[in-house]
Amino acid sequence: GIGEYTAGAIASISFGLSVPAVDGNVLRVFSRLYNDPGVITEPAVRKAFTARVMEHQPPEKAGDYNQALMDLGATICVPGTPDCARCPLQAQCDAYAQGDADQLPIRAAARPPVPVDVGVGLVIAEGRVLTIKRDAALLKGLWTFLLCEGDSTPEGMARKLEALGMQANRIIPLGEARHVFTHRIWNMQLYRVDLPAMPGRTAGQWADAQTLTGLPLPTAMKAARRAAMDILLKE
């Protein structure tokens, strides 16, 4: 969880190292200070702004400098209309001189999230439901039910089961659910998948109702968890 910005803040404020700590507040300050129309979400522009930040940083006061920029962006050089009357950098600010500080910074237009069909299998055997720990980047490390991304049909779910060495007695549609991520929308079809018996070896964890309650399932699995609990409590 320690990214470039957090590492820079810790290194400069706690240890006095002469390194940048550039977050959205700092990018906004320098975009206005130089009246720069560069798109701050582009890596090359962010790199150029970081170089400017370091040009002004006093090595012996790196932590104070970084913290001052963060506070300036958070309290005075705020998004929308900045409080230029109170800004200590007003005399040096090119955007203030040009009267267009409220138009900066420039960000790339957000791309609409991509819809993805996802089959969610509540695989039931002997009063337990199969949960799988995600390895994929999205929701990595969290527990989900059996997911068939890109295919929400019963046939797709059957193929997913076969790939894992399982064959269902029946696959029953339970309804639909939807979850919006930043870049994706999961349009989910929920299924109850009944197995004749619990497989000897499975890549996952078979959870009863009590275990399922304590598992860190993501919000995207809220409807599926509720459906799974209803099934397990009736078994």
C-alpha positions as CSV (number, residue, x, y, z in Angstrom):
1,G,0.0,0.0,0.0
2,I,3.0,2.3,0.0
3,G,3.1,4.1,-3.4
4,E,5.5,6.8,-4.7
5,Y,3.7,9.7,-3.1
6,T,3.4,8.1,0.4
7,A,7.0,6.9,0.3
8,G,8.1,10.5,-0.6
9,A,6.0,12.0,2.2
10,I,7.4,9.5,4.8
11,A,11.0,9.9,3.6
12,S,11.0,13.7,3.5
13,I,8.8,14.5,6.5
14,S,10.0,11.8,8.9
15,F,13.6,11.3,7.7
16,G,14.4,14.7,6.1
17,L,15.4,13.2,2.8
18,S,15.4,15.5,-0.2
19,V,12.7,13.7,-2.3
20,P,9.4,14.8,-3.9
21,A,6.0,14.0,-2.5
22,V,3.6,14.9,-5.3
23,D,-0.1,14.3,-5.0
24,G,-3.1,15.8,-6.7
25,N,-2.9,18.9,-4.4
26,V,0.7,19.6,-5.4
27,L,0.0,19.0,-9.1
28,R,-2.8,21.5,-8.9
29,V,-0.6,24.1,-7.2
30,F,2.2,23.8,-9.9
31,S,-0.3,23.7,-12.8
32,R,-1.6,27.1,-11.6
33,L,1.7,28.5,-10.6
34,Y,3.1,28.0,-14.1
35,N,-0.3,28.4,-15.8
36,D,0.5,25.1,-17.5
37,P,-2.2,23.5,-19.6
38,G,-0.5,20.1,-19.5
39,V,-2.8,17.1,-18.7
40,I,-1.8,16.2,-15.2
41,T,-3.0,12.6,-15.6
42,E,-0.4,11.9,-18.3
43,P,2.8,10.4,-16.9
44,A,5.1,12.6,-18.9
45,V,3.4,15.8,-17.6
46,R,3.5,14.5,-14.0
47,K,7.2,13.8,-14.4
48,A,7.8,17.3,-15.6
49,F,5.8,18.8,-12.8
50,T,7.7,16.7,-10.3
51,A,11.0,18.1,-11.7
52,R,9.7,21.6,-11.1
53,V,8.8,20.7,-7.6
54,M,12.3,19.6,-6.9
55,E,13.8,22.8,-8.5
56,H,12.3,24.8,-5.7
57,Q,12.8,22.4,-2.8
58,P,15.4,23.4,-0.2
59,P,17.2,20.2,0.6
60,E,17.6,21.0,4.2
61,K,13.8,21.6,4.6
62,A,12.4,19.0,2.2
63,G,9.8,17.8,4.7
64,D,8.5,21.3,5.6
65,Y,8.4,22.2,1.9
66,N,6.5,19.1,0.8
67,Q,4.1,19.5,3.7
68,A,3.5,23.2,2.9
69,L,2.6,22.4,-0.7
70,M,0.2,19.7,0.4
71,D,-1.5,22.1,2.9
72,L,-1.6,24.9,0.3
73,G,-3.4,22.7,-2.2
74,A,-5.7,21.3,0.5
75,T,-6.8,24.6,2.0
76,I,-6.2,27.5,-0.4
77,C,-5.3,26.4,-3.9
78,V,-8.4,24.1,-3.9
79,P,-10.2,22.5,-6.8
80,G,-12.7,24.8,-8.6
81,T,-12.2,28.4,-7.4
82,P,-9.0,28.9,-5.3
83,D,-8.8,31.4,-2.5
84,C,-6.2,33.5,-4.3
85,A,-6.7,36.5,-1.9
86,R,-5.1,34.4,0.9
87,C,-2.4,32.7,-1.2
88,P,1.2,33.4,-0.2
89,L,2.3,32.6,-3.8
90,Q,-0.1,35.0,-5.4
91,A,2.6,37.3,-6.7
92,Q,4.4,34.4,-8.4
93,C,1.4,32.7,-9.8
94,D,1.0,32.9,-13.6
95,A,-2.5,31.6,-13.6
96,Y,-3.6,34.3,-11.1
97,A,-2.0,36.9,-13.3
98,Q,-3.9,35.6,-16.4
99,G,-7.1,35.2,-14.4
100,D,-7.7,31.6,-15.3
101,A,-6.7,29.7,-12.1
102,D,-10.1,28.2,-11.8
103,Q,-9.6,26.5,-15.2
104,L,-6.6,24.5,-14.1
105,P,-5.4,21.8,-13.8
106,I,-6.4,20.0,-17.0
107,R,-7.3,16.4,-16.6
108,A,-8.0,13.8,-19.3
109,A,-11.6,13.1,-19.9
110,A,-12.6,10.0,-18.0
111,R,-13.3,6.9,-20.0
112,P,-16.6,5.3,-19.4
113,P,-16.4,2.0,-17.6
114,V,-16.5,-1.1,-19.8
115,P,-19.5,-3.4,-19.2
116,V,-18.5,-7.1,-18.6
117,D,-20.9,-10.0,-18.3
118,V,-20.0,-12.2,-15.4
119,G,-21.5,-15.5,-14.3
120,V,-21.4,-16.0,-10.5
121,G,-21.7,-19.6,-9.4
122,L,-22.8,-20.4,-5.9
123,V,-21.3,-23.9,-6.0
124,I,-23.1,-25.9,-3.2
125,A,-22.0,-29.3,-1.9
126,E,-22.7,-30.9,1.5
127,G,-24.1,-27.7,3.0
128,R,-21.1,-25.6,2.0
129,V,-20.4,-23.1,-0.7
130,L,-17.2,-22.8,-2.7
131,T,-15.2,-19.6,-2.3
132,I,-12.1,-18.8,-4.2
133,K,-9.3,-16.3,-3.4
134,R,-8.7,-13.9,-6.4
135,D,-5.4,-13.9,-8.2
136,A,-6.5,-11.4,-10.9
137,A,-5.6,-7.7,-10.5
138,L,-9.2,-6.7,-9.9
139,L,-10.2,-7.7,-6.3
140,K,-6.9,-9.5,-5.9
141,G,-6.5,-11.2,-2.5
142,L,-10.2,-11.1,-1.8
143,W,-12.6,-14.0,-1.6
144,T,-15.3,-14.4,-4.3
145,F,-17.6,-17.1,-5.5
146,L,-16.9,-19.0,-8.7
147,L,-16.7,-16.3,-11.4
148,C,-17.0,-16.7,-15.2
149,E,-15.9,-13.4,-16.6
150,G,-17.0,-12.6,-20.1
151,D,-19.7,-15.2,-20.2
152,S,-22.8,-15.1,-17.9
153,T,-24.6,-18.0,-19.6
154,P,-25.4,-21.3,-17.9
155,E,-23.2,-23.0,-20.7
156,G,-20.3,-20.7,-19.7
157,M,-20.7,-21.7,-16.1
158,A,-20.8,-25.4,-17.0
159,R,-17.6,-25.0,-19.0
160,K,-15.9,-23.2,-16.1
161,L,-16.9,-26.1,-13.8
162,E,-15.5,-28.7,-16.2
163,A,-12.2,-26.8,-16.4
164,L,-12.0,-27.2,-12.6
165,G,-12.8,-30.9,-12.8
166,M,-16.4,-30.5,-11.5
167,Q,-19.7,-31.4,-13.0
168,A,-23.0,-30.1,-11.7
169,N,-26.3,-31.9,-11.1
170,R,-28.1,-28.7,-11.9
171,I,-27.4,-25.0,-12.6
172,I,-30.3,-22.8,-11.5
173,P,-30.5,-19.0,-12.3
174,L,-31.1,-17.0,-9.2
175,G,-31.3,-13.4,-10.6
176,E,-29.1,-10.6,-11.6
177,A,-26.8,-8.1,-9.9
178,R,-24.7,-5.2,-11.0
179,H,-21.5,-3.6,-9.6
180,V,-19.7,-0.5,-11.0
181,F,-15.9,-0.3,-10.6
182,T,-13.9,2.7,-11.8
183,H,-13.1,1.1,-15.2
184,R,-15.6,-1.8,-15.4
185,I,-19.2,-2.6,-14.8
186,W,-19.9,-6.2,-13.8
187,N,-23.3,-7.3,-15.1
188,M,-23.7,-10.4,-13.1
189,Q,-26.0,-13.4,-13.4
190,L,-26.2,-15.5,-10.2
191,Y,-26.5,-19.2,-10.3
192,R,-27.0,-22.0,-7.8
193,V,-24.7,-24.8,-8.8
194,D,-25.4,-28.1,-7.1
195,L,-22.7,-30.8,-7.0
196,P,-23.4,-34.4,-6.2
197,A,-20.6,-34.4,-3.6
198,M,-17.7,-32.2,-2.4
199,P,-14.7,-32.8,-4.6
200,G,-11.6,-34.3,-3.0
201,R,-9.3,-31.5,-4.2
202,T,-10.5,-28.0,-5.1
203,A,-8.6,-24.7,-5.5
204,G,-10.6,-22.8,-2.9
205,Q,-12.4,-23.0,0.4
206,W,-15.7,-24.6,1.2
207,A,-17.5,-22.3,3.6
208,D,-20.5,-23.0,5.8
209,A,-22.8,-20.1,6.8
210,Q,-20.6,-19.2,9.9
211,T,-17.4,-19.2,7.9
212,L,-19.0,-17.2,5.0
213,T,-20.0,-14.5,7.4
214,G,-16.4,-13.8,8.4
215,L,-14.8,-14.0,4.9
216,P,-13.6,-10.7,3.4
217,L,-15.9,-10.8,0.3
218,P,-15.9,-7.5,-1.7
219,T,-18.9,-5.3,-2.1
220,A,-19.3,-6.7,-5.7
221,M,-20.3,-10.0,-4.1
222,K,-22.9,-8.5,-1.8
223,A,-26.0,-9.8,-3.6
224,A,-24.3,-13.2,-4.2
225,R,-23.3,-13.5,-0.5
226,R,-26.9,-12.8,0.5
227,A,-28.2,-15.5,-1.9
228,A,-25.5,-17.9,-0.6
229,M,-26.5,-17.3,3.0
230,D,-30.1,-17.9,2.2
231,I,-29.2,-21.3,0.6
232,L,-26.9,-22.4,3.4
233,L,-29.3,-21.5,6.2
234,K,-32.0,-23.6,4.5
235,E,-29.8,-26.6,3.9
